[in-house]
Amino acid sequence: MTLLTIENLNVSYRGSGRSAHILDGVDIEIGHGQSVGLAGESGSGKSTVAFALLGLLADNAEVSAAYAAFDGRTQDFAARETASLRGADIAMIFQDPMTALNPMFTIGTQLVDIQRRRFQKASRKALWARAEAVLADVGVQDAAARMHRYPHEFSGGMRQRVVIAMALLVEPKLLIADEPTTALDATIEAQVVDVLHRLRQRTSASMLVVSHSMGLIAELCDSVVVMYAGTVVESGKVADVLHRPRHPYTRALLACEIDPFAAFDPSQDLATIPGNVPDPSRRPKGCIFAGRCPARHDRCSEKPPQRHAGDGRPYACWLEAA
């Protein structure tokens, strides 16, 4: 059964000159209990999708979709509707744990307050006990004492655990993790990934994982949607996309992943994708990736069709799947 369905999502920002078209016809589907990854380099529009779901875009954003539904209810991205989902049915782990917490209040106060929307009639004592239990569950040692501490007394990894605990306390139907390990060192990143992996096994919540790292998405997700410059170029099961990528951008993105076993090999060349993401106010009329694609040809001046590989996976390219 499907929890979230979005068809033809478009987001533009009005400006003094041309409008900046950030998302162009994005389709996403997340089933109950399913984890879906949004992959792509910086500027691909991944976080914009998440912010659109929560109504957190700037005031000059124009959002539209041919169809959108959450848990059986149609949505139109109006402020009232997104606000009713935010912090209740949908929770988010923000990208930077160093700025996601209010420095003026203790961790315990913030963990209690975040629950008020879901459990309006519960006593502070009950909410405090619940918060302490979840804080311990995400790996914060001596949770009872830590509840009385302030954010500046926590490391980046511990703050991220607190943010994860805040998201879990509202018992969301959909948990959005926006680059949940970006600001963390490798050791703490592995610990946080382990926390998310264990929690996914133990809860029924669906997940939307936003990341530029295919490795992280392989760890946490069942399927992946690959985005480039606000456009979905390929989607499918994680194992299929990782082992048999169909779109040239997906192949280039995977080539840029660093092999940890060869990280100290001086002969290893770091792969890059030449060129830059196109200006969203001057999107090319043809294939969005043509300017950087090593396989481009004359037909790429036209918008590519939605093709399907032999296993049924959709991808947007003029090249036939091998």
DOZA-322659 format. One line per 2 residues: number of its first residue (from 0); for each residue z, y negated, x negated of C-alpha. Coordinates in steps of 0.05 Angstrom, whole numbers, padded with zeros to 5 digits, always signed. Last residue first. Example, Ala and Ser with C-alpha at 12.3 -4.5 7.8 and 13.67 -1.06 7.14 Angstrom:
2
1) +00143:+00021:-00273 | +00156:+00090:-00246
This chain:
322
321) -00454:+00044:-00440 | -00445:-00007:-00386
319) -00507:-00049:-00373 | -00508:-00118:-00404
317) -00514:-00176:-00356 | -00439:-00184:-00354
315) -00383:-00190:-00303 | -00341:-00127:-00302
313) -00317:-00081:-00246 | -00288:-00012:-00261
311) -00320:+00044:-00219 | -00313:+00100:-00271
309) -00387:+00095:-00287 | -00380:+00020:-00298
307) -00389:-00029:-00242 | -00427:-00094:-00247
305) -00410:-00162:-00218 | -00472:-00203:-00232
303) -00479:-00252:-00289 | -00488:-00327:-00277
301) -00555:-00347:-00307 | -00564:-00376:-00377
299) -00542:-00307:-00400 | -00613:-00281:-00385
297) -00638:-00310:-00451 | -00593:-00268:-00494
295) -00519:-00265:-00514 | -00493:-00204:-00552
293) -00449:-00241:-00603 | -00416:-00280:-00546
291) -00385:-00348:-00561 | -00431:-00394:-00521
289) -00446:-00339:-00471 | -00373:-00331:-00448
287) -00379:-00370:-00382 | -00445:-00336:-00365
285) -00491:-00386:-00333 | -00476:-00455:-00305
283) -00432:-00477:-00363 | -00366:-00509:-00343
281) -00362:-00583:-00358 | -00294:-00605:-00330
279) -00262:-00540:-00354 | -00286:-00554:-00426
277) -00310:-00488:-00454 | -00262:-00444:-00495
275) -00279:-00454:-00569 | -00324:-00423:-00621
273) -00316:-00360:-00662 | -00272:-00303:-00637
271) -00228:-00281:-00695 | -00214:-00217:-00733
269) -00163:-00218:-00789 | -00192:-00182:-00849
267) -00149:-00127:-00881 | -00158:-00123:-00956
265) -00088:-00151:-00969 | -00057:-00093:-00930
263) +00011:-00118:-00907 | -00006:-00116:-00833
261) -00042:-00049:-00839 | +00009:-00008:-00800
259) +00020:-00065:-00751 | -00055:-00067:-00734
257) -00066:-00138:-00710 | -00102:-00147:-00644
255) -00164:-00191:-00653 | -00211:-00132:-00642
253) -00181:-00123:-00573 | -00200:-00194:-00554
251) -00271:-00185:-00580 | -00280:-00121:-00540
249) -00253:-00155:-00478 | -00300:-00213:-00490
247) -00360:-00167:-00497 | -00345:-00136:-00429
245) -00343:-00060:-00420 | -00279:-00040:-00456
243) -00272:+00036:-00463 | -00206:+00053:-00496
241) -00165:-00008:-00477 | -00199:-00019:-00409
239) -00193:+00054:-00389 | -00120:+00061:-00411
237) -00101:-00004:-00376 | -00133:+00015:-00310
235) -00186:-00035:-00288 | -00209:-00106:-00295
233) -00264:-00145:-00329 | -00291:-00216:-00336
231) -00243:-00252:-00288 | -00258:-00326:-00295
229) -00211:-00384:-00311 | -00238:-00393:-00382
227) -00234:-00319:-00397 | -00192:-00270:-00358
225) -00179:-00195:-00366 | -00144:-00163:-00307
223) -00102:-00103:-00328 | -00076:-00039:-00296
221) -00013:+00004:-00301 | +00027:-00046:-00341
219) +00087:-00050:-00387 | +00071:-00022:-00456
217) -00004:-00030:-00452 | +00007:-00102:-00429
215) +00050:-00115:-00490 | -00003:-00087:-00537
213) -00058:-00126:-00502 | -00022:-00189:-00523
211) -00047:-00254:-00492 | +00004:-00243:-00437
209) +00020:-00252:-00363 | +00055:-00192:-00333
207) +00053:-00187:-00257 | +00105:-00137:-00235
205) +00121:-00098:-00171 | +00193:-00086:-00154
203) +00217:-00015:-00139 | +00271:-00015:-00192
201) +00294:+00037:-00243 | +00230:+00049:-00282
199) +00213:-00024:-00283 | +00283:-00040:-00308
197) +00275:+00008:-00365 | +00208:-00023:-00387
195) +00234:-00094:-00380 | +00295:-00078:-00423
193) +00252:-00041:-00475 | +00204:-00101:-00478
191) +00265:-00146:-00490 | +00289:-00101:-00547
189) +00220:-00099:-00579 | +00215:-00175:-00575
187) +00284:-00181:-00607 | +00259:-00143:-00668
185) +00192:-00179:-00672 | +00219:-00249:-00666
183) +00220:-00283:-00598 | +00185:-00344:-00570
181) +00125:-00305:-00542 | +00165:-00246:-00513
179) +00163:-00260:-00437 | +00092:-00288:-00438
177) +00098:-00304:-00363 | +00135:-00246:-00329
175) +00124:-00248:-00254 | +00170:-00203:-00213
173) +00144:-00186:-00143 | +00188:-00157:-00087
171) +00245:-00197:-00115 | +00318:-00174:-00117
169) +00347:-00244:-00125 | +00391:-00219:-00183
167) +00330:-00191:-00220 | +00301:-00259:-00237
165) +00368:-00286:-00262 | +00379:-00223:-00304
163) +00311:-00233:-00337 | +00330:-00305:-00352
161) +00396:-00281:-00383 | +00358:-00230:-00425
159) +00313:-00286:-00449 | +00374:-00326:-00468
157) +00399:-00267:-00509 | +00333:-00264:-00547
155) +00333:-00338:-00561 | +00405:-00337:-00586
153) +00462:-00357:-00540 | +00516:-00410:-00551
151) +00467:-00465:-00531 | +00462:-00433:-00461
149) +00537:-00445:-00445 | +00591:-00392:-00444
147) +00636:-00370:-00386 | +00591:-00311:-00365
145) +00591:-00289:-00438 | +00664:-00267:-00432
143) +00650:-00218:-00375 | +00584:-00197:-00406
141) +00616:-00169:-00469 | +00547:-00146:-00493
139) +00485:-00171:-00459 | +00438:-00111:-00451
137) +00401:-00123:-00386 | +00453:-00083:-00348
135) +00510:-00124:-00375 | +00480:-00186:-00344
133) +00467:-00146:-00280 | +00541:-00128:-00274
131) +00565:-00199:-00289 | +00518:-00227:-00237
129) +00544:-00179:-00184 | +00616:-00196:-00201
127) +00601:-00270:-00197 | +00564:-00262:-00130
125) +00624:-00225:-00101 | +00674:-00277:-00125
123) +00630:-00334:-00101 | +00631:-00304:-00031
121) +00568:-00279:+00003 | +00541:-00316:+00064
119) +00477:-00344:+00033 | +00457:-00281:-00005
117) +00383:-00292:-00021 | +00383:-00367:-00030
115) +00452:-00368:-00060 | +00434:-00318:-00115
113) +00409:-00369:-00166 | +00476:-00406:-00159
111) +00515:-00346:-00185 | +00473:-00335:-00247
109) +00474:-00410:-00261 | +00549:-00414:-00255
107) +00558:-00352:-00299 | +00513:-00379:-00354
105) +00554:-00442:-00357 | +00525:-00508:-00335
103) +00500:-00571:-00370 | +00448:-00536:-00415
101) +00405:-00516:-00354 | +00366:-00454:-00372
99) +00290:-00444:-00380 | +00285:-00489:-00441
97) +00301:-00440:-00498 | +00276:-00380:-00457
95) +00204:-00406:-00463 | +00152:-00367:-00422
93) +00186:-00365:-00355 | +00211:-00301:-00322
91) +00191:-00310:-00249 | +00216:-00288:-00182
89) +00177:-00274:-00118 | +00208:-00251:-00052
87) +00268:-00298:-00060 | +00265:-00349:-00116
85) +00198:-00375:-00092 | +00172:-00342:-00029
83) +00193:-00396:+00020 | +00170:-00450:-00029
81) +00100:-00419:-00030 | +00095:-00424:+00046
79) +00121:-00496:+00052 | +00077:-00521:-00005
77) +00014:-00492:+00026 | -00018:-00436:-00015
75) -00055:-00409:+00047 | -00019:-00343:+00054
73) -00031:-00283:+00101 | +00029:-00238:+00113
71) +00026:-00163:+00099 | +00070:-00165:+00037
69) +00033:-00224:+00009 | -00037:-00242:+00033
67) -00093:-00286:+00006 | -00164:-00294:+00030
65) -00223:-00339:+00012 | -00176:-00378:-00034
63) -00162:-00451:-00046 | -00119:-00494:-00091
61) -00130:-00568:-00109 | -00082:-00592:-00163
59) -00065:-00666:-00166 | +00008:-00654:-00149
57) +00018:-00608:-00209 | +00022:-00533:-00200
55) +00088:-00498:-00184 | +00069:-00470:-00116
53) +00095:-00401:-00134 | +00029:-00363:-00129
51) -00008:-00422:-00160 | +00041:-00421:-00219
49) +00024:-00348:-00232 | -00051:-00359:-00229
47) -00044:-00421:-00273 | -00007:-00379:-00324
45) -00068:-00335:-00336 | -00119:-00392:-00336
43) -00158:-00372:-00399 | -00132:-00432:-00439
41) -00094:-00389:-00489 | -00127:-00322:-00499
39) -00133:-00270:-00444 | -00095:-00216:-00407
37) -00064:-00215:-00337 | -00026:-00149:-00331
35) -00011:-00110:-00267 | +00052:-00069:-00254
33) +00053:-00029:-00190 | +00114:-00015:-00147
31) +00079:-00038:-00084 | +00006:-00052:-00101
29) -00021:-00113:-00136 | -00091:-00140:-00123
27) -00123:-00199:-00159 | -00190:-00234:-00150
25) -00205:-00300:-00187 | -00264:-00341:-00162
23) -00263:-00397:-00214 | -00196:-00421:-00240
21) -00188:-00484:-00281 | -00242:-00530:-00254
19) -00226:-00598:-00283 | -00250:-00653:-00236
17) -00295:-00705:-00266 | -00272:-00775:-00279
15) -00205:-00805:-00259 | -00178:-00735:-00250
13) -00170:-00682:-00196 | -00147:-00615:-00221
11) -00183:-00552:-00196 | -00158:-00483:-00176
9) -00200:-00429:-00143 | -00178:-00361:-00118
7) -00236:-00317:-00094 | -00195:-00261:-00064
5) -00120:-00253:-00071 | -00082:-00191:-00048
3) -00008:-00179:-00060 | +00036:-00122:-00038
1) -00018:-00070:-00026 | +00000:+00000:+00000
